[in-house]
């Protein structure tokens, strides 16, 4: 009886650990995709306002990885 309880507890811990390990890449991917979409929209709005921002793979990647600070850096760099 005690062995089955210990095995059950170990099983729960292993399932929890595997779940935590597998959700980390999904969280990072979700953050990257969300930041990319928001950055793409913000870059288009900046272009619409009149800021000379080129939208290409590099600027989208910077906006996706760094988020709002990356967008600010792209806009400042485009003014130079």
Secondary structure, DSSP 8 states (H G I E B T S, - for coil): -HHHHHHHHHHHHHHHHHHHHHHHHHHHHHHHHHHHHHHHHHHHHHHHHT-----SHHHHHHHHHHTHHHHHHHHHHHH-
